[in-house]
Amino acid sequence: MYIQKRTMNWLPKASLFQQAEAARLKRKSMQDAFLSNQDSFATSFGNAQQSMIQGTNDLITKIALSRIQKKA
């Protein structure tokens, strides 16, 4: 008796090397996206911090000027 393999017209599976290469490329793209997002986050955080410092300085300056003008 002969056993015949039937694939039911399914596509052939990729070789192990091709699967490993696809996984490596996927990890590389995920790593690149992560690093890009980290750079974007660091830039945004730095800009927000600088804006907060500038806003605080403006408020302190306005308060100091109003106190000086009240005493003058």
mmJSON file of the N, C-alpha and C atoms, coordinates in Angstrom:
{"data_MODEL":{"atom_site":{
"group_PDB":["ATOM","ATOM","ATOM","ATOM","ATOM","ATOM","ATOM","ATOM","ATOM","ATOM","ATOM","ATOM","ATOM","ATOM","ATOM","ATOM","ATOM","ATOM","ATOM","ATOM","ATOM","ATOM","ATOM","ATOM","ATOM","ATOM","ATOM","ATOM","ATOM","ATOM","ATOM","ATOM","ATOM","ATOM","ATOM","ATOM","ATOM","ATOM","ATOM","ATOM","ATOM","ATOM","ATOM","ATOM","ATOM","ATOM","ATOM","ATOM","ATOM","ATOM","ATOM","ATOM","ATOM","ATOM","ATOM","ATOM","ATOM","ATOM","ATOM","ATOM","ATOM","ATOM","ATOM","ATOM","ATOM","ATOM","ATOM","ATOM","ATOM","ATOM","ATOM","ATOM","ATOM","ATOM","ATOM","ATOM","ATOM","ATOM","ATOM","ATOM","ATOM","ATOM","ATOM","ATOM","ATOM","ATOM","ATOM","ATOM","ATOM","ATOM","ATOM","ATOM","ATOM","ATOM","ATOM","ATOM","ATOM","ATOM","ATOM","ATOM","ATOM","ATOM","ATOM","ATOM","ATOM","ATOM","ATOM","ATOM","ATOM","ATOM","ATOM","ATOM","ATOM","ATOM","ATOM","ATOM","ATOM","ATOM","ATOM","ATOM","ATOM","ATOM","ATOM","ATOM","ATOM","ATOM","ATOM","ATOM","ATOM","ATOM","ATOM","ATOM","ATOM","ATOM","ATOM","ATOM","ATOM","ATOM","ATOM","ATOM","ATOM","ATOM","ATOM","ATOM","ATOM","ATOM","ATOM","ATOM","ATOM","ATOM","ATOM","ATOM","ATOM","ATOM","ATOM","ATOM","ATOM","ATOM","ATOM","ATOM","ATOM","ATOM","ATOM","ATOM","ATOM","ATOM","ATOM","ATOM","ATOM","ATOM","ATOM","ATOM","ATOM","ATOM","ATOM","ATOM","ATOM","ATOM","ATOM","ATOM","ATOM","ATOM","ATOM","ATOM","ATOM","ATOM","ATOM","ATOM","ATOM","ATOM","ATOM","ATOM","ATOM","ATOM","ATOM","ATOM","ATOM","ATOM","ATOM","ATOM","ATOM","ATOM","ATOM","ATOM","ATOM","ATOM","ATOM","ATOM","ATOM","ATOM","ATOM","ATOM","ATOM","ATOM","ATOM","ATOM"],
"id":[1,2,3,4,5,6,7,8,9,10,11,12,13,14,15,16,17,18,19,20,21,22,23,24,25,26,27,28,29,30,31,32,33,34,35,36,37,38,39,40,41,42,43,44,45,46,47,48,49,50,51,52,53,54,55,56,57,58,59,60,61,62,63,64,65,66,67,68,69,70,71,72,73,74,75,76,77,78,79,80,81,82,83,84,85,86,87,88,89,90,91,92,93,94,95,96,97,98,99,100,101,102,103,104,105,106,107,108,109,110,111,112,113,114,115,116,117,118,119,120,121,122,123,124,125,126,127,128,129,130,131,132,133,134,135,136,137,138,139,140,141,142,143,144,145,146,147,148,149,150,151,152,153,154,155,156,157,158,159,160,161,162,163,164,165,166,167,168,169,170,171,172,173,174,175,176,177,178,179,180,181,182,183,184,185,186,187,188,189,190,191,192,193,194,195,196,197,198,199,200,201,202,203,204,205,206,207,208,209,210,211,212,213,214,215,216],
"type_symbol":["N","C","C","N","C","C","N","C","C","N","C","C","N","C","C","N","C","C","N","C","C","N","C","C","N","C","C","N","C","C","N","C","C","N","C","C","N","C","C","N","C","C","N","C","C","N","C","C","N","C","C","N","C","C","N","C","C","N","C","C","N","C","C","N","C","C","N","C","C","N","C","C","N","C","C","N","C","C","N","C","C","N","C","C","N","C","C","N","C","C","N","C","C","N","C","C","N","C","C","N","C","C","N","C","C","N","C","C","N","C","C","N","C","C","N","C","C","N","C","C","N","C","C","N","C","C","N","C","C","N","C","C","N","C","C","N","C","C","N","C","C","N","C","C","N","C","C","N","C","C","N","C","C","N","C","C","N","C","C","N","C","C","N","C","C","N","C","C","N","C","C","N","C","C","N","C","C","N","C","C","N","C","C","N","C","C","N","C","C","N","C","C","N","C","C","N","C","C","N","C","C","N","C","C","N","C","C","N","C","C","N","C","C","N","C","C"],
"label_atom_id":["N","CA","C","N","CA","C","N","CA","C","N","CA","C","N","CA","C","N","CA","C","N","CA","C","N","CA","C","N","CA","C","N","CA","C","N","CA","C","N","CA","C","N","CA","C","N","CA","C","N","CA","C","N","CA","C","N","CA","C","N","CA","C","N","CA","C","N","CA","C","N","CA","C","N","CA","C","N","CA","C","N","CA","C","N","CA","C","N","CA","C","N","CA","C","N","CA","C","N","CA","C","N","CA","C","N","CA","C","N","CA","C","N","CA","C","N","CA","C","N","CA","C","N","CA","C","N","CA","C","N","CA","C","N","CA","C","N","CA","C","N","CA","C","N","CA","C","N","CA","C","N","CA","C","N","CA","C","N","CA","C","N","CA","C","N","CA","C","N","CA","C","N","CA","C","N","CA","C","N","CA","C","N","CA","C","N","CA","C","N","CA","C","N","CA","C","N","CA","C","N","CA","C","N","CA","C","N","CA","C","N","CA","C","N","CA","C","N","CA","C","N","CA","C","N","CA","C","N","CA","C","N","CA","C","N","CA","C","N","CA","C","N","CA","C","N","CA","C","N","CA","C"],
"label_alt_id":[null,null,null,null,null,null,null,null,null,null,null,null,null,null,null,null,null,null,null,null,null,null,null,null,null,null,null,null,null,null,null,null,null,null,null,null,null,null,null,null,null,null,null,null,null,null,null,null,null,null,null,null,null,null,null,null,null,null,null,null,null,null,null,null,null,null,null,null,null,null,null,null,null,null,null,null,null,null,null,null,null,null,null,null,null,null,null,null,null,null,null,null,null,null,null,null,null,null,null,null,null,null,null,null,null,null,null,null,null,null,null,null,null,null,null,null,null,null,null,null,null,null,null,null,null,null,null,null,null,null,null,null,null,null,null,null,null,null,null,null,null,null,null,null,null,null,null,null,null,null,null,null,null,null,null,null,null,null,null,null,null,null,null,null,null,null,null,null,null,null,null,null,null,null,null,null,null,null,null,null,null,null,null,null,null,null,null,null,null,null,null,null,null,null,null,null,null,null,null,null,null,null,null,null,null,null,null,null,null,null,null,null,null,null,null,null],
"label_comp_id":["MET","MET","MET","TYR","TYR","TYR","ILE","ILE","ILE","GLN","GLN","GLN","LYS","LYS","LYS","ARG","ARG","ARG","THR","THR","THR","MET","MET","MET","ASN","ASN","ASN","TRP","TRP","TRP","LEU","LEU","LEU","PRO","PRO","PRO","LYS","LYS","LYS","ALA","ALA","ALA","SER","SER","SER","LEU","LEU","LEU","PHE","PHE","PHE","GLN","GLN","GLN","GLN","GLN","GLN","ALA","ALA","ALA","GLU","GLU","GLU","ALA","ALA","ALA","ALA","ALA","ALA","ARG","ARG","ARG","LEU","LEU","LEU","LYS","LYS","LYS","ARG","ARG","ARG","LYS","LYS","LYS","SER","SER","SER","MET","MET","MET","GLN","GLN","GLN","ASP","ASP","ASP","ALA","ALA","ALA","PHE","PHE","PHE","LEU","LEU","LEU","SER","SER","SER","ASN","ASN","ASN","GLN","GLN","GLN","ASP","ASP","ASP","SER","SER","SER","PHE","PHE","PHE","ALA","ALA","ALA","THR","THR","THR","SER","SER","SER","PHE","PHE","PHE","GLY","GLY","GLY","ASN","ASN","ASN","ALA","ALA","ALA","GLN","GLN","GLN","GLN","GLN","GLN","SER","SER","SER","MET","MET","MET","ILE","ILE","ILE","GLN","GLN","GLN","GLY","GLY","GLY","THR","THR","THR","ASN","ASN","ASN","ASP","ASP","ASP","LEU","LEU","LEU","ILE","ILE","ILE","THR","THR","THR","LYS","LYS","LYS","ILE","ILE","ILE","ALA","ALA","ALA","LEU","LEU","LEU","SER","SER","SER","ARG","ARG","ARG","ILE","ILE","ILE","GLN","GLN","GLN","LYS","LYS","LYS","LYS","LYS","LYS","ALA","ALA","ALA"],
"label_asym_id":["A","A","A","A","A","A","A","A","A","A","A","A","A","A","A","A","A","A","A","A","A","A","A","A","A","A","A","A","A","A","A","A","A","A","A","A","A","A","A","A","A","A","A","A","A","A","A","A","A","A","A","A","A","A","A","A","A","A","A","A","A","A","A","A","A","A","A","A","A","A","A","A","A","A","A","A","A","A","A","A","A","A","A","A","A","A","A","A","A","A","A","A","A","A","A","A","A","A","A","A","A","A","A","A","A","A","A","A","A","A","A","A","A","A","A","A","A","A","A","A","A","A","A","A","A","A","A","A","A","A","A","A","A","A","A","A","A","A","A","A","A","A","A","A","A","A","A","A","A","A","A","A","A","A","A","A","A","A","A","A","A","A","A","A","A","A","A","A","A","A","A","A","A","A","A","A","A","A","A","A","A","A","A","A","A","A","A","A","A","A","A","A","A","A","A","A","A","A","A","A","A","A","A","A","A","A","A","A","A","A","A","A","A","A","A","A"],
"label_entity_id":["1","1","1","1","1","1","1","1","1","1","1","1","1","1","1","1","1","1","1","1","1","1","1","1","1","1","1","1","1","1","1","1","1","1","1","1","1","1","1","1","1","1","1","1","1","1","1","1","1","1","1","1","1","1","1","1","1","1","1","1","1","1","1","1","1","1","1","1","1","1","1","1","1","1","1","1","1","1","1","1","1","1","1","1","1","1","1","1","1","1","1","1","1","1","1","1","1","1","1","1","1","1","1","1","1","1","1","1","1","1","1","1","1","1","1","1","1","1","1","1","1","1","1","1","1","1","1","1","1","1","1","1","1","1","1","1","1","1","1","1","1","1","1","1","1","1","1","1","1","1","1","1","1","1","1","1","1","1","1","1","1","1","1","1","1","1","1","1","1","1","1","1","1","1","1","1","1","1","1","1","1","1","1","1","1","1","1","1","1","1","1","1","1","1","1","1","1","1","1","1","1","1","1","1","1","1","1","1","1","1","1","1","1","1","1","1"],
"label_seq_id":[1,1,1,2,2,2,3,3,3,4,4,4,5,5,5,6,6,6,7,7,7,8,8,8,9,9,9,10,10,10,11,11,11,12,12,12,13,13,13,14,14,14,15,15,15,16,16,16,17,17,17,18,18,18,19,19,19,20,20,20,21,21,21,22,22,22,23,23,23,24,24,24,25,25,25,26,26,26,27,27,27,28,28,28,29,29,29,30,30,30,31,31,31,32,32,32,33,33,33,34,34,34,35,35,35,36,36,36,37,37,37,38,38,38,39,39,39,40,40,40,41,41,41,42,42,42,43,43,43,44,44,44,45,45,45,46,46,46,47,47,47,48,48,48,49,49,49,50,50,50,51,51,51,52,52,52,53,53,53,54,54,54,55,55,55,56,56,56,57,57,57,58,58,58,59,59,59,60,60,60,61,61,61,62,62,62,63,63,63,64,64,64,65,65,65,66,66,66,67,67,67,68,68,68,69,69,69,70,70,70,71,71,71,72,72,72],
"pdbx_PDB_ins_code":[null,null,null,null,null,null,null,null,null,null,null,null,null,null,null,null,null,null,null,null,null,null,null,null,null,null,null,null,null,null,null,null,null,null,null,null,null,null,null,null,null,null,null,null,null,null,null,null,null,null,null,null,null,null,null,null,null,null,null,null,null,null,null,null,null,null,null,null,null,null,null,null,null,null,null,null,null,null,null,null,null,null,null,null,null,null,null,null,null,null,null,null,null,null,null,null,null,null,null,null,null,null,null,null,null,null,null,null,null,null,null,null,null,null,null,null,null,null,null,null,null,null,null,null,null,null,null,null,null,null,null,null,null,null,null,null,null,null,null,null,null,null,null,null,null,null,null,null,null,null,null,null,null,null,null,null,null,null,null,null,null,null,null,null,null,null,null,null,null,null,null,null,null,null,null,null,null,null,null,null,null,null,null,null,null,null,null,null,null,null,null,null,null,null,null,null,null,null,null,null,null,null,null,null,null,null,null,null,null,null,null,null,null,null,null,null],
"Cartn_x":[0.841,0.0,0.888,0.553,1.336,0.54,1.179,0.513,0.926,-0.061,0.204,-0.07,0.857,0.709,-0.154,-1.138,-2.0,-1.871,-1.719,-1.543,-2.777,-3.741,-4.997,-4.765,-3.809,-3.487,-3.01,-2.454,-1.895,-0.556,-0.186,1.112,2.219,3.338,4.44,4.987,5.437,6.008,7.402,7.777,9.114,10.128,11.35,12.394,12.704,13.383,13.742,14.625,15.519,16.369,15.525,14.559,13.698,12.852,12.369,11.604,12.473,13.705,14.628,14.979,15.186,15.514,14.343,13.132,11.946,11.794,12.048,11.96,13.026,14.239,15.319,14.969,14.431,14.05,12.92,11.997,10.895,11.421,12.327,12.921,13.703,14.427,15.215,14.297,13.192,12.279,11.613,11.285,10.695,11.702,12.96,13.995,14.193,14.214,14.368,13.193,11.984,10.807,10.873,11.317,11.436,12.44,13.601,14.617,14.131,13.407,12.846,11.843,11.002,10.033,10.721,11.804,12.541,13.152,13.711,14.285,13.202,12.068,10.953,10.471,10.361,9.925,10.915,12.212,13.234,13.196,13.022,12.94,11.706,10.579,9.337,9.444,10.017,10.163,11.091,12.175,13.1,12.431,11.647,10.941,9.911,9.203,8.205,8.88,9.986,10.706,11.224,11.769,12.258,11.12,9.976,8.812,8.335,8.345,7.931,8.877,10.173,11.155,10.958,10.748,10.529,9.255,8.192,6.941,7.085,7.826,8.07,8.867,9.869,10.665,9.806,8.923,8.037,7.124,6.572,5.7,6.452,7.643,8.447,8.78,9.12,9.444,8.228,7.052,5.832,5.489,5.639,5.352,6.324,7.602,8.607,8.34,7.985,7.707,6.464,5.442,4.237,4.507,5.34,5.696,6.532,7.449,8.265,7.381,6.433,5.568,4.637,4.204,3.352,4.107,5.394,6.184,6.649,6.695,7.178,6.12],
"Cartn_y":[-1.177,0.0,1.243,2.162,3.386,4.558,5.356,6.515,7.745,8.411,9.578,10.853,11.78,13.05,13.996,14.574,15.529,16.888,17.898,19.232,20.096,19.653,20.371,21.77,21.878,23.135,24.243,23.897,24.902,25.356,26.555,27.064,26.346,26.149,25.474,26.365,25.728,26.481,26.97,28.079,28.616,27.737,27.774,26.985,27.601,26.844,27.355,28.586,28.603,29.777,31.0,30.832,31.953,32.43,31.49,31.875,32.645,32.172,32.861,34.243,34.348,35.651,36.613,36.129,36.978,37.439,36.541,36.917,37.954,37.771,38.728,40.105,40.144,41.422,42.093,41.301,41.848,42.441,41.716,42.243,43.523,43.547,44.745,45.933,45.734,46.853,47.307,46.369,46.747,47.533,47.123,47.828,49.24,49.367,50.685,51.595,51.047,51.835,52.254,51.356,51.671,52.796,52.693,53.734,55.069,55.034,56.257,56.89,56.044,56.555,57.109,56.469,56.957,58.322,58.49,59.789,60.862,60.524,61.464,61.824,60.82,61.052,61.941,61.664,62.459,63.91,64.116,65.475,66.199,65.52,66.125,66.444,65.525,65.745,66.93,67.02,68.147,69.467,69.477,70.701,71.101,70.124,70.424,70.96,70.375,70.835,72.256,72.531,73.877,74.883,74.501,75.375,75.655,74.627,74.804,75.755,75.606,76.482,77.921,78.106,79.443,80.065,79.265,79.758,80.143,79.34,79.647,80.944,81.096,82.334,83.547,83.422,84.524,84.902,83.896,84.179,84.861,84.372,84.98,86.423,86.669,88.028,88.942,88.472,89.282,89.588,88.601,88.823,89.829,89.69,90.615,92.032,92.172,93.508,94.119,93.319,93.864,94.305,93.572,93.974,95.261,95.379,96.588,97.778,97.591,98.692,99.099,98.18,98.517,99.35,99.039,99.769,101.125,101.288,102.542,103.613],
"Cartn_z":[0.0,0.0,0.0,-0.861,-1.016,-0.433,0.475,1.068,0.265,-0.225,-1.06,-0.253,-0.307,0.406,-0.429,0.214,-0.478,0.213,-0.598,-0.041,-0.194,-0.897,-1.101,-1.67,-2.585,-3.277,-2.338,-1.208,-0.31,-0.843,-0.475,-0.902,-0.142,-0.778,-0.076,1.042,2.11,3.23,2.869,3.448,3.223,3.957,3.471,4.121,5.487,6.337,7.663,7.558,6.573,6.379,6.027,5.144,4.768,5.945,6.765,7.946,8.935,9.139,10.05,9.521,8.231,7.622,7.743,7.531,7.675,9.119,10.073,11.487,11.832,11.286,11.548,10.984,9.77,9.167,9.944,10.444,11.239,12.541,13.213,14.448,14.176,13.06,12.7,12.47,11.758,11.499,12.792,13.682,14.963,15.805,15.779,16.523,15.966,14.645,14.029,14.385,14.369,14.733,16.194,17.062,18.48,18.703,18.063,18.222,17.673,16.57,16.0,16.964,17.551,18.52,19.754,20.194,21.351,21.064,19.877,19.503,19.475,18.911,18.847,20.248,21.123,22.493,23.236,23.078,23.763,23.289,22.005,21.468,22.006,21.991,22.489,23.972,24.738,26.176,26.445,25.705,25.866,25.514,24.44,24.054,25.105,25.661,26.691,27.94,28.31,29.494,29.285,28.121,27.818,27.834,27.294,27.285,28.708,29.561,30.949,31.683,31.454,32.096,31.631,30.334,29.791,30.359,30.463,31.022,32.488,33.246,34.654,34.785,33.958,33.99,33.643,32.68,32.317,33.486,34.144,35.297,36.429,36.723,37.795,37.449,36.202,35.762,35.879,35.481,35.586,37.034,37.899,39.324,39.906,39.581,40.098,39.586,38.312,37.768,38.41,38.648,39.272,40.703,41.445,42.818,42.806,41.861,41.763,41.413,40.485,40.087,41.228,42.07,43.209,44.241,44.451,45.426,44.889,43.59,43.01,42.97],
"occupancy":[1.0,1.0,1.0,1.0,1.0,1.0,1.0,1.0,1.0,1.0,1.0,1.0,1.0,1.0,1.0,1.0,1.0,1.0,1.0,1.0,1.0,1.0,1.0,1.0,1.0,1.0,1.0,1.0,1.0,1.0,1.0,1.0,1.0,1.0,1.0,1.0,1.0,1.0,1.0,1.0,1.0,1.0,1.0,1.0,1.0,1.0,1.0,1.0,1.0,1.0,1.0,1.0,1.0,1.0,1.0,1.0,1.0,1.0,1.0,1.0,1.0,1.0,1.0,1.0,1.0,1.0,1.0,1.0,1.0,1.0,1.0,1.0,1.0,1.0,1.0,1.0,1.0,1.0,1.0,1.0,1.0,1.0,1.0,1.0,1.0,1.0,1.0,1.0,1.0,1.0,1.0,1.0,1.0,1.0,1.0,1.0,1.0,1.0,1.0,1.0,1.0,1.0,1.0,1.0,1.0,1.0,1.0,1.0,1.0,1.0,1.0,1.0,1.0,1.0,1.0,1.0,1.0,1.0,1.0,1.0,1.0,1.0,1.0,1.0,1.0,1.0,1.0,1.0,1.0,1.0,1.0,1.0,1.0,1.0,1.0,1.0,1.0,1.0,1.0,1.0,1.0,1.0,1.0,1.0,1.0,1.0,1.0,1.0,1.0,1.0,1.0,1.0,1.0,1.0,1.0,1.0,1.0,1.0,1.0,1.0,1.0,1.0,1.0,1.0,1.0,1.0,1.0,1.0,1.0,1.0,1.0,1.0,1.0,1.0,1.0,1.0,1.0,1.0,1.0,1.0,1.0,1.0,1.0,1.0,1.0,1.0,1.0,1.0,1.0,1.0,1.0,1.0,1.0,1.0,1.0,1.0,1.0,1.0,1.0,1.0,1.0,1.0,1.0,1.0,1.0,1.0,1.0,1.0,1.0,1.0,1.0,1.0,1.0,1.0,1.0,1.0],
"B_iso_or_equiv":[0.0,0.0,0.0,0.0,0.0,0.0,0.0,0.0,0.0,0.0,0.0,0.0,0.0,0.0,0.0,0.0,0.0,0.0,0.0,0.0,0.0,0.0,0.0,0.0,0.0,0.0,0.0,0.0,0.0,0.0,0.0,0.0,0.0,0.0,0.0,0.0,0.0,0.0,0.0,0.0,0.0,0.0,0.0,0.0,0.0,0.0,0.0,0.0,0.0,0.0,0.0,0.0,0.0,0.0,0.0,0.0,0.0,0.0,0.0,0.0,0.0,0.0,0.0,0.0,0.0,0.0,0.0,0.0,0.0,0.0,0.0,0.0,0.0,0.0,0.0,0.0,0.0,0.0,0.0,0.0,0.0,0.0,0.0,0.0,0.0,0.0,0.0,0.0,0.0,0.0,0.0,0.0,0.0,0.0,0.0,0.0,0.0,0.0,0.0,0.0,0.0,0.0,0.0,0.0,0.0,0.0,0.0,0.0,0.0,0.0,0.0,0.0,0.0,0.0,0.0,0.0,0.0,0.0,0.0,0.0,0.0,0.0,0.0,0.0,0.0,0.0,0.0,0.0,0.0,0.0,0.0,0.0,0.0,0.0,0.0,0.0,0.0,0.0,0.0,0.0,0.0,0.0,0.0,0.0,0.0,0.0,0.0,0.0,0.0,0.0,0.0,0.0,0.0,0.0,0.0,0.0,0.0,0.0,0.0,0.0,0.0,0.0,0.0,0.0,0.0,0.0,0.0,0.0,0.0,0.0,0.0,0.0,0.0,0.0,0.0,0.0,0.0,0.0,0.0,0.0,0.0,0.0,0.0,0.0,0.0,0.0,0.0,0.0,0.0,0.0,0.0,0.0,0.0,0.0,0.0,0.0,0.0,0.0,0.0,0.0,0.0,0.0,0.0,0.0,0.0,0.0,0.0,0.0,0.0,0.0,0.0,0.0,0.0,0.0,0.0,0.0],
"pdbx_formal_charge":[null,null,null,null,null,null,null,null,null,null,null,null,null,null,null,null,null,null,null,null,null,null,null,null,null,null,null,null,null,null,null,null,null,null,null,null,null,null,null,null,null,null,null,null,null,null,null,null,null,null,null,null,null,null,null,null,null,null,null,null,null,null,null,null,null,null,null,null,null,null,null,null,null,null,null,null,null,null,null,null,null,null,null,null,null,null,null,null,null,null,null,null,null,null,null,null,null,null,null,null,null,null,null,null,null,null,null,null,null,null,null,null,null,null,null,null,null,null,null,null,null,null,null,null,null,null,null,null,null,null,null,null,null,null,null,null,null,null,null,null,null,null,null,null,null,null,null,null,null,null,null,null,null,null,null,null,null,null,null,null,null,null,null,null,null,null,null,null,null,null,null,null,null,null,null,null,null,null,null,null,null,null,null,null,null,null,null,null,null,null,null,null,null,null,null,null,null,null,null,null,null,null,null,null,null,null,null,null,null,null,null,null,null,null,null,null],
"auth_seq_id":[1,1,1,2,2,2,3,3,3,4,4,4,5,5,5,6,6,6,7,7,7,8,8,8,9,9,9,10,10,10,11,11,11,12,12,12,13,13,13,14,14,14,15,15,15,16,16,16,17,17,17,18,18,18,19,19,19,20,20,20,21,21,21,22,22,22,23,23,23,24,24,24,25,25,25,26,26,26,27,27,27,28,28,28,29,29,29,30,30,30,31,31,31,32,32,32,33,33,33,34,34,34,35,35,35,36,36,36,37,37,37,38,38,38,39,39,39,40,40,40,41,41,41,42,42,42,43,43,43,44,44,44,45,45,45,46,46,46,47,47,47,48,48,48,49,49,49,50,50,50,51,51,51,52,52,52,53,53,53,54,54,54,55,55,55,56,56,56,57,57,57,58,58,58,59,59,59,60,60,60,61,61,61,62,62,62,63,63,63,64,64,64,65,65,65,66,66,66,67,67,67,68,68,68,69,69,69,70,70,70,71,71,71,72,72,72],
"auth_comp_id":["MET","MET","MET","TYR","TYR","TYR","ILE","ILE","ILE","GLN","GLN","GLN","LYS","LYS","LYS","ARG","ARG","ARG","THR","THR","THR","MET","MET","MET","ASN","ASN","ASN","TRP","TRP","TRP","LEU","LEU","LEU","PRO","PRO","PRO","LYS","LYS","LYS","ALA","ALA","ALA","SER","SER","SER","LEU","LEU","LEU","PHE","PHE","PHE","GLN","GLN","GLN","GLN","GLN","GLN","ALA","ALA","ALA","GLU","GLU","GLU","ALA","ALA","ALA","ALA","ALA","ALA","ARG","ARG","ARG","LEU","LEU","LEU","LYS","LYS","LYS","ARG","ARG","ARG","LYS","LYS","LYS","SER","SER","SER","MET","MET","MET","GLN","GLN","GLN","ASP","ASP","ASP","ALA","ALA","ALA","PHE","PHE","PHE","LEU","LEU","LEU","SER","SER","SER","ASN","ASN","ASN","GLN","GLN","GLN","ASP","ASP","ASP","SER","SER","SER","PHE","PHE","PHE","ALA","ALA","ALA","THR","THR","THR","SER","SER","SER","PHE","PHE","PHE","GLY","GLY","GLY","ASN","ASN","ASN","ALA","ALA","ALA","GLN","GLN","GLN","GLN","GLN","GLN","SER","SER","SER","MET","MET","MET","ILE","ILE","ILE","GLN","GLN","GLN","GLY","GLY","GLY","THR","THR","THR","ASN","ASN","ASN","ASP","ASP","ASP","LEU","LEU","LEU","ILE","ILE","ILE","THR","THR","THR","LYS","LYS","LYS","ILE","ILE","ILE","ALA","ALA","ALA","LEU","LEU","LEU","SER","SER","SER","ARG","ARG","ARG","ILE","ILE","ILE","GLN","GLN","GLN","LYS","LYS","LYS","LYS","LYS","LYS","ALA","ALA","ALA"],
"auth_asym_id":["A","A","A","A","A","A","A","A","A","A","A","A","A","A","A","A","A","A","A","A","A","A","A","A","A","A","A","A","A","A","A","A","A","A","A","A","A","A","A","A","A","A","A","A","A","A","A","A","A","A","A","A","A","A","A","A","A","A","A","A","A","A","A","A","A","A","A","A","A","A","A","A","A","A","A","A","A","A","A","A","A","A","A","A","A","A","A","A","A","A","A","A","A","A","A","A","A","A","A","A","A","A","A","A","A","A","A","A","A","A","A","A","A","A","A","A","A","A","A","A","A","A","A","A","A","A","A","A","A","A","A","A","A","A","A","A","A","A","A","A","A","A","A","A","A","A","A","A","A","A","A","A","A","A","A","A","A","A","A","A","A","A","A","A","A","A","A","A","A","A","A","A","A","A","A","A","A","A","A","A","A","A","A","A","A","A","A","A","A","A","A","A","A","A","A","A","A","A","A","A","A","A","A","A","A","A","A","A","A","A","A","A","A","A","A","A"],
"auth_atom_id":["N","CA","C","N","CA","C","N","CA","C","N","CA","C","N","CA","C","N","CA","C","N","CA","C","N","CA","C","N","CA","C","N","CA","C","N","CA","C","N","CA","C","N","CA","C","N","CA","C","N","CA","C","N","CA","C","N","CA","C","N","CA","C","N","CA","C","N","CA","C","N","CA","C","N","CA","C","N","CA","C","N","CA","C","N","CA","C","N","CA","C","N","CA","C","N","CA","C","N","CA","C","N","CA","C","N","CA","C","N","CA","C","N","CA","C","N","CA","C","N","CA","C","N","CA","C","N","CA","C","N","CA","C","N","CA","C","N","CA","C","N","CA","C","N","CA","C","N","CA","C","N","CA","C","N","CA","C","N","CA","C","N","CA","C","N","CA","C","N","CA","C","N","CA","C","N","CA","C","N","CA","C","N","CA","C","N","CA","C","N","CA","C","N","CA","C","N","CA","C","N","CA","C","N","CA","C","N","CA","C","N","CA","C","N","CA","C","N","CA","C","N","CA","C","N","CA","C","N","CA","C","N","CA","C","N","CA","C","N","CA","C","N","CA","C","N","CA","C","N","CA","C"],
"pdbx_PDB_model_num":[1,1,1,1,1,1,1,1,1,1,1,1,1,1,1,1,1,1,1,1,1,1,1,1,1,1,1,1,1,1,1,1,1,1,1,1,1,1,1,1,1,1,1,1,1,1,1,1,1,1,1,1,1,1,1,1,1,1,1,1,1,1,1,1,1,1,1,1,1,1,1,1,1,1,1,1,1,1,1,1,1,1,1,1,1,1,1,1,1,1,1,1,1,1,1,1,1,1,1,1,1,1,1,1,1,1,1,1,1,1,1,1,1,1,1,1,1,1,1,1,1,1,1,1,1,1,1,1,1,1,1,1,1,1,1,1,1,1,1,1,1,1,1,1,1,1,1,1,1,1,1,1,1,1,1,1,1,1,1,1,1,1,1,1,1,1,1,1,1,1,1,1,1,1,1,1,1,1,1,1,1,1,1,1,1,1,1,1,1,1,1,1,1,1,1,1,1,1,1,1,1,1,1,1,1,1,1,1,1,1,1,1,1,1,1,1]
}}}
